[in-house]
């Protein structure tokens, strides 16, 4: 606003000085043609009298003096000069101009006049003054409008800031209230998400995803606690009963050896359960993320295939394996081997005699695919998501040894490596597919 006012005032002053210069040049042309100051003095008197006779405002006032002792510049400081110092420009109160010119005109004496003084040969000076009342009125209105605009902008800024602050505080209060309810134990609460898709909505979406994850982890923790208590109770009870019975019954060497062997088996089952839980927890927390190395996957498949080929032969199961040559997978070798081992253990456990198991590894486009298929009872489609939870065992598996943690470990390791796990129908049996992005 200040720059607009400054530019407008400067432009008005330049235009006024240009008109004053033009008026001075018209009068000086009379001197050049006649070389007489009397003609110039008569022209000035005529112009001043014309305004008086016609009753027009004196926009221009003219004067000429040859008195070098009382020059026009007595009450005026020159703003700038032109034509090698022959002309000077400045601003005077109109009352000072009238004292010099000695005219009776109807003008506000406190108004300002723009003045140009031209020095003539012989010491004479020509004065032309312009009434700046209208220009000053325009500048005053511009000045008032400027401050009005500044005031309106300030009020709008305050109002806009208040509205923004109110909206922000309201959203923060909503988040605080929801967080308080979550702290009190209601994990089902979620942050409010509007249709504005602003920063608060994006933050709420992230917080809701975090809360969803926390709720699922808390739920899984409760389920794990319940299932762990249930699954560990039986081997601990069996171990206690055996030890308690051995206190009151005389045992020969053979029976003592059997009791000790059964107790060691129960302890081994407990250790396996805790080891499986520890492996799942480490995989989910990303402890092994720094242990990734390039794995020669075809060599790993070959080693595990030779091992389980003998196991399957003892169970009367046909076993085949194949891997595309030169497969390299960046992963944790121990965890990948453990995943494949768990899948093969399940396949051998549930595949009936004369059934078949197949282990393959190949690359398709930007994916490395590892699959284990069998001809066992399979898993119903509605149960294929649930079996990845810890300690979940289907009805047809409760009579077989196990703790329900094998597929949970497979899922945790796959998530650690950014892989996808698919359970599909092998017709008959089950096919487990692991997809690793190269």
VOPAGU-2260 file (C-alpha; in pm, 1 decimal, decimal comma):
REM VOPAGU-2260
SITE   aa  ch    i         X         Y         Z
SITE  UNK   A    0       0,0       0,0       0,0
SITE  UNK   A    1     282,5     239,9      84,3
SITE  UNK   A    2     451,0     171,5    -249,8
SITE  UNK   A    3     123,5     238,8    -433,6
SITE  UNK   A    4      87,0     571,8    -253,2
SITE  UNK   A    5     451,5     664,1    -320,5
SITE  UNK   A    6     424,5     577,4    -692,2
SITE  UNK   A    7      96,3     770,6    -728,6
SITE  UNK   A    8     237,2    1082,1    -555,5
SITE  UNK   A    9     550,0    1068,8    -771,4
SITE  UNK   A   10     348,7    1028,9   -1092,3
SITE  UNK   A   11     124,1    1325,6   -1004,7
SITE  UNK   A   12     430,0    1538,4    -929,9
SITE  UNK   A   13     597,5    1442,1   -1258,4
SITE  UNK   A   14     282,8    1517,7   -1459,9
SITE  UNK   A   15     242,6    1854,6   -1285,0
SITE  UNK   A   16     608,0    1945,2   -1349,1
SITE  UNK   A   17     565,1    1852,7   -1715,2
SITE  UNK   A   18     264,9    2085,6   -1746,7
SITE  UNK   A   19     450,1    2366,2   -1566,5
SITE  UNK   A   20     742,1    2321,5   -1804,1
SITE  UNK   A   21     505,2    2342,3   -2100,2
SITE  UNK   A   22     347,2    2663,6   -1965,1
SITE  UNK   A   23     690,7    2818,0   -1909,2
SITE  UNK   A   24     804,1    2724,3   -2260,3
SITE  UNK   A   25     494,4    2892,0   -2411,8
SITE  UNK   A   26     571,9    3218,6   -2230,9
SITE  UNK   A   27     945,0    3203,3   -2303,6
SITE  UNK   A   28     871,5    3165,1   -2673,9
SITE  UNK   A   29     738,4    3526,2   -2663,3
SITE  UNK   A   30    1070,1    3650,2   -2527,7
SITE  UNK   A   31    1268,6    3470,1   -2792,1
SITE  UNK   A   32    1058,8    3608,1   -3075,4
SITE  UNK   A   33    1054,5    3972,4   -2955,6
SITE  UNK   A   34    1353,2    3984,4   -2719,3
SITE  UNK   A   35    1143,4    4204,7   -2489,2
SITE  UNK   A   36    1046,6    4139,4   -2127,9
SITE  UNK   A   37     756,8    4385,9   -2158,0
SITE  UNK   A   38     575,5    4153,7   -2398,0
SITE  UNK   A   39     623,8    3867,4   -2148,0
SITE  UNK   A   40     495,5    4086,0   -1862,7
SITE  UNK   A   41     187,3    4181,3   -2064,8
SITE  UNK   A   42     119,4    3816,5   -2150,7
SITE  UNK   A   43     141,5    3721,5   -1782,7
SITE  UNK   A   44     -98,2    4000,3   -1680,4
SITE  UNK   A   45    -342,0    3898,6   -1953,3
SITE  UNK   A   46    -345,2    3536,9   -1843,0
SITE  UNK   A   47    -400,3    3626,2   -1478,5
SITE  UNK   A   48    -679,5    3873,4   -1566,4
SITE  UNK   A   49    -855,0    3618,9   -1790,8
SITE  UNK   A   50    -902,0    3391,3   -1492,9
SITE  UNK   A   51   -1041,7    3679,5   -1287,3
SITE  UNK   A   52   -1284,0    3794,4   -1558,9
SITE  UNK   A   53   -1412,1    3444,8   -1637,7
SITE  UNK   A   54   -1440,6    3352,5   -1270,6
SITE  UNK   A   55   -1239,0    3037,1   -1326,8
SITE  UNK   A   56   -1016,7    2886,9   -1060,9
SITE  UNK   A   57    -652,8    2989,3   -1088,8
SITE  UNK   A   58    -500,6    2654,9   -1171,0
SITE  UNK   A   59    -195,2    2840,2   -1295,4
SITE  UNK   A   60     -48,4    3162,4   -1154,6
SITE  UNK   A   61     217,3    3356,4   -1345,6
SITE  UNK   A   62     468,1    3620,3   -1231,6
SITE  UNK   A   63     781,5    3794,1   -1357,7
SITE  UNK   A   64    1040,4    3993,9   -1165,1
SITE  UNK   A   65    1361,0    4172,0   -1250,1
SITE  UNK   A   66    1444,6    4251,1    -887,6
SITE  UNK   A   67    1742,7    4031,5    -816,9
SITE  UNK   A   68    1752,3    4139,9    -453,7
SITE  UNK   A   69    1414,2    3974,0    -379,3
SITE  UNK   A   70    1407,7    3663,8    -589,1
SITE  UNK   A   71    1122,5    3416,0    -588,8
SITE  UNK   A   72    1347,5    3158,6    -425,8
SITE  UNK   A   73    1345,0    3350,3     -98,1
SITE  UNK   A   74    1090,9    3114,4      67,4
SITE  UNK   A   75    1147,4    2804,2    -137,3
SITE  UNK   A   76    1409,1    2532,6    -127,6
SITE  UNK   A   77    1469,6    2380,7    -467,8
SITE  UNK   A   78    1391,0    2008,3    -494,4
SITE  UNK   A   79    1586,5    1962,6    -816,6
SITE  UNK   A   80    1720,8    2163,5   -1111,7
SITE  UNK   A   81    1701,6    2119,5   -1485,9
SITE  UNK   A   82    1861,6    2272,3   -1795,5
SITE  UNK   A   83    2199,2    2326,7   -1630,7
SITE  UNK   A   84    2049,7    2504,1   -1332,2
SITE  UNK   A   85    1832,6    2748,2   -1528,7
SITE  UNK   A   86    1514,3    2591,1   -1389,9
SITE  UNK   A   87    1432,6    2479,7   -1043,1
SITE  UNK   A   88    1126,1    2296,6    -907,2
SITE  UNK   A   89     976,1    2302,6    -561,9
SITE  UNK   A   90     662,1    2321,2    -348,1
SITE  UNK   A   91     525,8    2625,1    -159,2
SITE  UNK   A   92     223,2    2710,0      46,0
SITE  UNK   A   93     -20,8    2901,7    -174,6
SITE  UNK   A   94     -17,2    3188,6      76,6
SITE  UNK   A   95     354,8    3238,5       5,6
SITE  UNK   A   96     287,4    3234,1    -367,2
SITE  UNK   A   97      17,5    3501,5    -334,7
SITE  UNK   A   98     253,4    3726,8    -141,1
SITE  UNK   A   99     492,2    3710,6    -433,5
SITE  UNK   A  100     234,0    3745,0    -710,5
SITE  UNK   A  101       0,1    3987,5    -530,5
SITE  UNK   A  102    -331,6    3851,9    -667,3
SITE  UNK   A  103    -676,8    3840,7    -515,9
SITE  UNK   A  104    -796,1    3489,1    -593,2
SITE  UNK   A  105   -1034,4    3253,8    -418,9
SITE  UNK   A  106    -811,1    2968,0    -309,4
SITE  UNK   A  107    -737,0    2795,4      16,1
SITE  UNK   A  108    -435,2    2971,0     151,6
SITE  UNK   A  109    -318,1    2655,5     328,7
SITE  UNK   A  110    -317,5    2464,4      -0,2
SITE  UNK   A  111       5,5    2369,8    -167,4
SITE  UNK   A  112     128,9    2493,4    -502,0
SITE  UNK   A  113     380,5    2332,0    -733,2
SITE  UNK   A  114     627,8    2597,1    -857,8
SITE  UNK   A  115     876,2    2621,6   -1145,3
SITE  UNK   A  116    1116,1    2917,2   -1161,4
SITE  UNK   A  117    1310,9    2989,3   -1478,7
SITE  UNK   A  118    1609,8    3225,0   -1478,7
SITE  UNK   A  119    1616,3    3463,0   -1775,0
SITE  UNK   A  120    1906,7    3658,9   -1918,5
SITE  UNK   A  121    1972,1    3979,8   -1727,4
SITE  UNK   A  122    1868,0    3837,3   -1387,9
SITE  UNK   A  123    1492,1    3825,2   -1448,2
SITE  UNK   A  124    1295,4    3528,6   -1317,2
SITE  UNK   A  125     975,7    3372,1   -1446,4
SITE  UNK   A  126     747,0    3194,8   -1200,8
SITE  UNK   A  127     466,3    2956,6   -1293,2
SITE  UNK   A  128     270,6    2796,9   -1005,9
SITE  UNK   A  129       4,0    2527,1   -1023,8
SITE  UNK   A  130    -274,1    2477,6    -771,1
SITE  UNK   A  131    -230,5    2128,9    -615,9
SITE  UNK   A  132    -560,6    2124,8    -426,5
SITE  UNK   A  133    -726,9    1859,8    -644,8
SITE  UNK   A  134    -414,5    1645,7    -660,3
SITE  UNK   A  135    -369,9    1667,8    -284,4
SITE  UNK   A  136    -735,0    1578,1    -235,7
SITE  UNK   A  137    -684,0    1272,6    -454,4
SITE  UNK   A  138    -374,3    1174,3    -260,2
SITE  UNK   A  139    -555,1    1226,9      68,8
SITE  UNK   A  140    -839,7     999,1     -42,5
SITE  UNK   A  141    -584,8     744,9    -160,0
SITE  UNK   A  142    -410,7     770,8     176,8
SITE  UNK   A  143    -738,5     724,2     365,5
SITE  UNK   A  144    -836,0     433,7     140,4
SITE  UNK   A  145    -496,4     279,1     199,7
SITE  UNK   A  146    -539,7     282,9     576,0
SITE  UNK   A  147    -896,6     158,3     542,3
SITE  UNK   A  148    -774,2    -132,9     332,8
SITE  UNK   A  149    -496,6    -203,6     582,8
SITE  UNK   A  150    -749,4    -197,7     865,1
SITE  UNK   A  151    -985,2    -431,6     679,8
SITE  UNK   A  152    -700,4    -668,2     598,8
SITE  UNK   A  153    -595,0    -665,0     962,6
SITE  UNK   A  154    -948,4    -742,0    1079,4
SITE  UNK   A  155    -984,3   -1018,6     821,1
SITE  UNK   A  156    -646,7   -1159,9     923,1
SITE  UNK   A  157    -749,3   -1158,2    1290,0
SITE  UNK   A  158   -1084,7   -1316,1    1206,8
SITE  UNK   A  159    -924,3   -1573,4     977,6
SITE  UNK   A  160    -659,9   -1651,5    1238,5
SITE  UNK   A  161    -925,9   -1693,7    1505,4
SITE  UNK   A  162   -1131,4   -1923,8    1282,9
SITE  UNK   A  163    -822,6   -2127,6    1192,3
SITE  UNK   A  164    -716,3   -2146,1    1555,1
SITE  UNK   A  165   -1065,9   -2246,7    1661,5
SITE  UNK   A  166   -1076,0   -2519,1    1397,8
SITE  UNK   A  167    -730,9   -2646,3    1492,3
SITE  UNK   A  168    -809,4   -2645,5    1864,3
SITE  UNK   A  169   -1138,8   -2823,3    1801,6
SITE  UNK   A  170    -964,6   -3096,7    1602,6
SITE  UNK   A  171    -691,3   -3125,7    1866,0
SITE  UNK   A  172    -955,1   -3146,5    2139,5
SITE  UNK   A  173   -1128,3   -3425,6    1945,6
SITE  UNK   A  174    -799,8   -3615,1    1920,1
SITE  UNK   A  175    -730,5   -3553,1    2289,9
SITE  UNK   A  176   -1074,9   -3680,3    2388,6
SITE  UNK   A  177   -1037,3   -3992,7    2174,9
SITE  UNK   A  178    -688,4   -4053,3    2312,6
SITE  UNK   A  179    -823,7   -4021,3    2666,2
SITE  UNK   A  180   -1086,4   -4287,3    2597,9
SITE  UNK   A  181    -818,5   -4515,0    2451,9
SITE  UNK   A  182    -598,7   -4460,2    2759,3
SITE  UNK   A  183    -894,9   -4561,9    2975,3
SITE  UNK   A  184    -900,2   -4897,0    2795,5
SITE  UNK   A  185   -1138,3   -4857,6    2501,4
SITE  UNK   A  186    -910,0   -4963,2    2213,9
SITE  UNK   A  187   -1200,6   -4964,1    1969,4
SITE  UNK   A  188   -1205,1   -4583,0    1955,7
SITE  UNK   A  189   -1072,3   -4416,1    1638,7
SITE  UNK   A  190    -981,2   -4061,4    1540,7
SITE  UNK   A  191   -1244,1   -3869,3    1343,2
SITE  UNK   A  192   -1165,2   -3841,0     970,5
SITE  UNK   A  193   -1349,6   -3576,3     767,1
SITE  UNK   A  194   -1380,1   -3529,0     391,7
SITE  UNK   A  195   -1139,9   -3233,6     383,2
SITE  UNK   A  196    -831,6   -3457,8     353,4
SITE  UNK   A  197    -618,8   -3202,7     535,2
SITE  UNK   A  198    -315,9   -3258,6     756,9
SITE  UNK   A  199    -533,6   -3359,6    1053,4
SITE  UNK   A  200    -717,9   -3616,3     840,9
SITE  UNK   A  201    -391,6   -3765,4     719,6
SITE  UNK   A  202    -261,0   -3770,7    1076,8
SITE  UNK   A  203    -585,4   -3932,8    1192,6
SITE  UNK   A  204    -553,8   -4201,5     925,3
SITE  UNK   A  205    -200,9   -4282,8    1041,3
SITE  UNK   A  206    -311,8   -4288,5    1405,3
SITE  UNK   A  207    -610,8   -4507,9    1319,9
SITE  UNK   A  208    -382,2   -4752,3    1140,4
SITE  UNK   A  209    -155,5   -4754,7    1443,9
SITE  UNK   A  210    -451,5   -4806,9    1677,4
SITE  UNK   A  211    -581,7   -5086,5    1456,9
SITE  UNK   A  212    -241,4   -5251,7    1473,9
SITE  UNK   A  213    -221,3   -5205,4    1850,9
SITE  UNK   A  214    -571,3   -5346,2    1898,3
SITE  UNK   A  215    -493,3   -5650,0    1685,2
SITE  UNK   A  216    -165,6   -5704,1    1874,0
SITE  UNK   A  217    -340,2   -5674,0    2209,3
SITE  UNK   A  218    -607,1   -5915,8    2093,6
SITE  UNK   A  219    -341,1   -6152,4    1964,9
SITE  UNK   A  220    -155,4   -6120,6    2296,1
SITE  UNK   A  221    -468,1   -6215,6    2489,4
SITE  UNK   A  222    -529,3   -6507,9    2257,9
SITE  UNK   A  223    -166,2   -6617,9    2285,3
SITE  UNK   A  224    -183,8   -6594,8    2664,1
SITE  UNK   A  225    -501,7   -6801,7    2675,8
SITE  UNK   A  226    -376,3   -7058,3    2425,7
SITE  UNK   A  227     -33,4   -7073,3    2588,2
SITE  UNK   A  228    -189,5   -7141,1    2926,5
SITE  UNK   A  229    -409,4   -7409,5    2773,0
SITE  UNK   A  230    -134,6   -7579,4    2569,1
SITE  UNK   A  231     127,6   -7572,0    2842,9
SITE  UNK   A  232    -105,5   -7696,5    3111,6
SITE  UNK   A  233    -128,3   -8050,6    2971,3
SITE  UNK   A  234     246,3   -8125,3    2940,9
SITE  UNK   A  235     313,7   -7961,8    3278,3
SITE  UNK   A  236      36,2   -8167,9    3441,2
SITE  UNK   A  237     167,8   -8484,9    3281,8
SITE  UNK   A  238     519,4   -8406,5    3397,6
SITE  UNK   A  239     401,7   -8337,6    3751,8
SITE  UNK   A  240     188,2   -8652,4    3766,9
SITE  UNK   A  241     475,0   -8869,4    3648,4
SITE  UNK   A  242     713,0   -8719,8    3901,5
SITE  UNK   A  243     450,9   -8742,7    4175,5
SITE  UNK   A  244     375,1   -9108,6    4094,4
SITE  UNK   A  245     742,1   -9196,6    4094,3
SITE  UNK   A  246     765,6   -9084,0    4458,0
SITE  UNK   A  247     519,8   -9341,6    4591,2
SITE  UNK   A  248     577,9   -9637,8    4357,5
SITE  UNK   A  249     888,0   -9852,6    4368,6
SITE  UNK   A  250    1034,4   -9840,2    4018,6
SITE  UNK   A  251    1272,5  -10084,7    3866,8
SITE  UNK   A  252    1537,2   -9970,2    3622,6
SITE  UNK   A  253    1316,2  -10022,5    3320,2
SITE  UNK   A  254    1020,2   -9826,8    3458,1
SITE  UNK   A  255    1250,4   -9552,3    3589,5
SITE  UNK   A  256    1404,3   -9519,2    3245,5
SITE  UNK   A  257    1057,0   -9490,4    3090,5
SITE  UNK   A  258     946,9   -9223,0    3337,6
SITE  UNK   A  259    1263,8   -9026,5    3274,0
SITE  UNK   A  260    1219,2   -9056,2    2899,0
SITE  UNK   A  261     856,1   -8938,7    2918,1
SITE  UNK   A  262     957,2   -8646,6    3141,0
SITE  UNK   A  263    1230,7   -8545,2    2899,5
SITE  UNK   A  264     979,7   -8559,7    2612,1
SITE  UNK   A  265     742,5   -8329,3    2797,9
SITE  UNK   A  266    1027,3   -8086,5    2869,0
SITE  UNK   A  267    1133,6   -8100,1    2503,5
SITE  UNK   A  268     777,8   -8016,1    2397,4
SITE  UNK   A  269     778,4   -7716,4    2630,3
SITE  UNK   A  270    1116,0   -7601,6    2499,3
SITE  UNK   A  271     995,5   -7636,2    2138,8
SITE  UNK   A  272     690,3   -7425,3    2217,3
SITE  UNK   A  273     893,3   -7151,0    2378,8
SITE  UNK   A  274    1154,2   -7159,4    2101,6
SITE  UNK   A  275     880,2   -7124,5    1841,8
SITE  UNK   A  276     731,2   -6830,4    2029,9
SITE  UNK   A  277    1074,6   -6669,5    2057,5
SITE  UNK   A  278    1138,6   -6714,2    1685,3
SITE  UNK   A  279     802,1   -6558,5    1597,7
SITE  UNK   A  280     864,2   -6264,2    1831,7
SITE  UNK   A  281    1210,2   -6204,6    1683,7
SITE  UNK   A  282    1077,4   -6223,0    1328,9
SITE  UNK   A  283     793,6   -5979,3    1404,0
SITE  UNK   A  284    1029,5   -5734,8    1576,7
SITE  UNK   A  285    1279,1   -5741,1    1287,6
SITE  UNK   A  286    1573,3   -5859,7    1500,0
SITE  UNK   A  287    1715,4   -6058,3    1208,0
SITE  UNK   A  288    1673,5   -5781,9     952,8
SITE  UNK   A  289    2046,0   -5697,3     960,0
SITE  UNK   A  290    2145,6   -6061,8     899,7
SITE  UNK   A  291    2030,3   -6074,6     537,7
SITE  UNK   A  292    2270,6   -6221,7     286,5
SITE  UNK   A  293    2237,7   -6339,4     -75,2
SITE  UNK   A  294    2111,7   -6699,7     -52,8
SITE  UNK   A  295    2184,8   -6957,9    -322,0
SITE  UNK   A  296    1824,1   -7070,2    -316,2
SITE  UNK   A  297    1865,1   -7365,1    -554,8
SITE  UNK   A  298    2137,3   -7507,7    -328,5
SITE  UNK   A  299    1917,9   -7461,8     -18,1
SITE  UNK   A  300    1626,3   -7638,8    -187,1
SITE  UNK   A  301    1857,5   -7920,4    -289,7
SITE  UNK   A  302    1992,5   -7967,2      64,2
SITE  UNK   A  303    1646,8   -7969,1     225,4
SITE  UNK   A  304    1508,9   -8187,6     -52,6
SITE  UNK   A  305    1771,7   -8456,8       6,1
SITE  UNK   A  306    1699,5   -8448,8     379,7
SITE  UNK   A  307    1321,3   -8483,2     349,6
SITE  UNK   A  308    1340,8   -8730,2      66,3
SITE  UNK   A  309    1463,3   -8987,6     316,3
SITE  UNK   A  310    1198,5   -8886,0     572,2
SITE  UNK   A  311     917,8   -8916,5     316,9
SITE  UNK   A  312    1046,5   -9253,5     201,6
SITE  UNK   A  313    1020,1   -9390,2     555,6
SITE  UNK   A  314     657,1   -9270,9     569,7
SITE  UNK   A  315     574,5   -9423,2     230,8
SITE  UNK   A  316     524,0   -9083,8      67,3
SITE  UNK   A  317     643,9   -8982,5    -276,0
SITE  UNK   A  318     863,9   -8673,2    -255,9
SITE  UNK   A  319    1001,4   -8456,3    -537,8
SITE  UNK   A  320    1182,4   -8126,5    -544,7
SITE  UNK   A  321    1316,8   -7889,6    -808,4
SITE  UNK   A  322    1466,4   -7541,5    -820,6
SITE  UNK   A  323    1554,3   -7310,7   -1104,1
SITE  UNK   A  324    1930,6   -7284,2   -1141,7
SITE  UNK   A  325    2102,5   -6966,7   -1026,2
SITE  UNK   A  326    1823,2   -6838,9    -796,5
SITE  UNK   A  327    1956,1   -6573,4    -556,9
SITE  UNK   A  328    1736,0   -6441,0    -273,2
SITE  UNK   A  329    1842,3   -6166,1     -33,0
SITE  UNK   A  330    1711,7   -6292,2     301,1
SITE  UNK   A  331    1803,9   -6447,4     635,4
SITE  UNK   A  332    1919,4   -6798,8     549,4
SITE  UNK   A  333    1832,3   -6948,3     889,2
SITE  UNK   A  334    1474,8   -6812,8     887,1
SITE  UNK   A  335    1406,5   -6913,0     525,2
SITE  UNK   A  336    1536,4   -7264,9     596,5
SITE  UNK   A  337    1317,3   -7279,9     908,2
SITE  UNK   A  338    1010,1   -7171,9     710,7
SITE  UNK   A  339    1062,4   -7436,2     442,4
SITE  UNK   A  340    1131,2   -7694,9     713,9
SITE  UNK   A  341     805,5   -7609,9     893,5
SITE  UNK   A  342     608,2   -7642,6     571,4
SITE  UNK   A  343     770,8   -7976,5     488,4
SITE  UNK   A  344     711,2   -8102,3     844,8
SITE  UNK   A  345     340,9   -8018,7     812,6
SITE  UNK   A  346     324,2   -8179,9     469,9
SITE  UNK   A  347     484,0   -8504,6     594,9
SITE  UNK   A  348     264,3   -8499,5     907,3
SITE  UNK   A  349     -68,2   -8468,6     722,8
SITE  UNK   A  350       0,2   -8649,1     394,8
SITE  UNK   A  351    -129,4   -9010,4     405,2
SITE  UNK   A  352      70,5   -9311,2     293,1
SITE  UNK   A  353     114,9   -9335,9     -85,5
SITE  UNK   A  354      53,7   -8961,2    -106,4
SITE  UNK   A  355     290,4   -8711,9    -264,8
SITE  UNK   A  356     477,1   -8394,9    -163,7
SITE  UNK   A  357     638,9   -8147,4    -400,4
SITE  UNK   A  358     887,5   -7867,5    -323,3
SITE  UNK   A  359     966,2   -7614,9    -599,4
SITE  UNK   A  360    1141,4   -7279,6    -637,5
SITE  UNK   A  361    1138,6   -7063,7    -950,1
SITE  UNK   A  362    1145,1   -6701,9   -1066,2
SITE  UNK   A  363     859,5   -6541,0   -1256,8
SITE  UNK   A  364     911,5   -6184,5   -1373,9
SITE  UNK   A  365    1015,9   -5991,9   -1059,1
SITE  UNK   A  366     905,5   -6260,1    -810,7
SITE  UNK   A  367    1076,6   -6565,5    -663,1
SITE  UNK   A  368     814,1   -6828,3    -581,2
SITE  UNK   A  369     866,8   -7111,2    -332,3
SITE  UNK   A  370     582,5   -7363,3    -308,5
SITE  UNK   A  371     517,0   -7674,0     -98,1
SITE  UNK   A  372     223,1   -7890,7    -203,8
SITE  UNK   A  373      84,4   -8213,0     -58,4
SITE  UNK   A  374    -210,7   -8448,5    -102,8
SITE  UNK   A  375    -331,3   -8438,0     257,1
SITE  UNK   A  376    -669,7   -8326,3     392,7
SITE  UNK   A  377    -598,0   -7960,9     317,4
SITE  UNK   A  378    -744,0   -7658,4     495,2
SITE  UNK   A  379   -1099,3   -7529,7     434,7
SITE  UNK   A  380   -1114,4   -7193,5     258,0
SITE  UNK   A  381   -1286,6   -7023,9     552,9
SITE  UNK   A  382   -1006,1   -7132,3     790,8
SITE  UNK   A  383    -705,7   -7029,1     579,4
SITE  UNK   A  384    -665,2   -6688,6     745,0
SITE  UNK   A  385    -723,3   -6814,6    1097,7
SITE  UNK   A  386    -452,4   -7083,9    1085,3
SITE  UNK   A  387    -183,5   -6814,2    1079,3
SITE  UNK   A  388    -273,0   -6716,6    1435,0
SITE  UNK   A  389     -73,8   -6865,3    1719,1
SITE  UNK   A  390    -185,7   -7194,9    1880,3
SITE  UNK   A  391    -467,5   -7237,1    1627,7
SITE  UNK   A  392    -517,2   -7603,0    1538,8
SITE  UNK   A  393    -801,6   -7742,5    1332,2
SITE  UNK   A  394   -1014,3   -8031,7    1452,7
SITE  UNK   A  395    -844,5   -8285,0    1223,4
SITE  UNK   A  396    -501,8   -8190,0    1365,5
SITE  UNK   A  397    -568,9   -8215,5    1737,8
SITE  UNK   A  398    -479,1   -8584,9    1747,1
SITE  UNK   A  399    -133,1   -8521,6    1599,8
SITE  UNK   A  400     171,6   -8379,7    1780,8
SITE  UNK   A  401     224,6   -8005,4    1750,7
SITE  UNK   A  402     163,0   -7670,6    1911,6
SITE  UNK   A  403      -7,2   -7468,4    1634,9
SITE  UNK   A  404     285,2   -7230,9    1585,0
SITE  UNK   A  405     431,1   -7354,3    1255,5
SITE  UNK   A  406     223,5   -7143,1    1017,6
SITE  UNK   A  407     245,2   -6846,5    1256,7
SITE  UNK   A  408     622,3   -6854,3    1218,1
SITE  UNK   A  409     586,7   -6884,4     839,9
SITE  UNK   A  410     365,0   -6574,1     835,0
SITE  UNK   A  411     599,9   -6374,8    1062,6
SITE  UNK   A  412     908,1   -6455,6     853,8
SITE  UNK   A  413     722,7   -6375,8     529,8
SITE  UNK   A  414     616,2   -6037,1     668,1
SITE  UNK   A  415     974,0   -5968,5     776,9
SITE  UNK   A  416    1093,9   -6027,8     419,3
SITE  UNK   A  417     802,9   -5841,5     256,9
SITE  UNK   A  418     673,9   -6166,2     105,3
SITE  UNK   A  419     318,9   -6290,9      55,8
SITE  UNK   A  420     185,3   -6625,7     179,8
SITE  UNK   A  421     -97,7   -6796,3      -7,7
SITE  UNK   A  422    -285,4   -7111,9      87,1
SITE  UNK   A  423    -458,0   -7265,3    -214,5
SITE  UNK   A  424    -641,5   -7587,8    -286,1
SITE  UNK   A  425    -413,7   -7853,4    -439,1
SITE  UNK   A  426    -707,9   -8081,3    -533,3
SITE  UNK   A  427    -657,0   -8277,7    -319,0
SITE  UNK   A  428    -445,4   -8137,7     -42,8
SITE  UNK   A  429    -291,7   -7800,4      26,8
SITE  UNK   A  430     -43,8   -7585,0    -162,2
SITE  UNK   A  431     149,0   -7315,8      27,0
SITE  UNK   A  432     299,7   -7044,6    -194,9
SITE  UNK   A  433     560,1   -6789,4     -83,0
SITE  UNK   A  434     610,7   -6490,3    -314,8
SITE  UNK   A  435     928,3   -6285,4    -263,4
SITE  UNK   A  436     972,4   -5962,8    -459,9
SITE  UNK   A  437    1315,3   -5943,9    -625,6
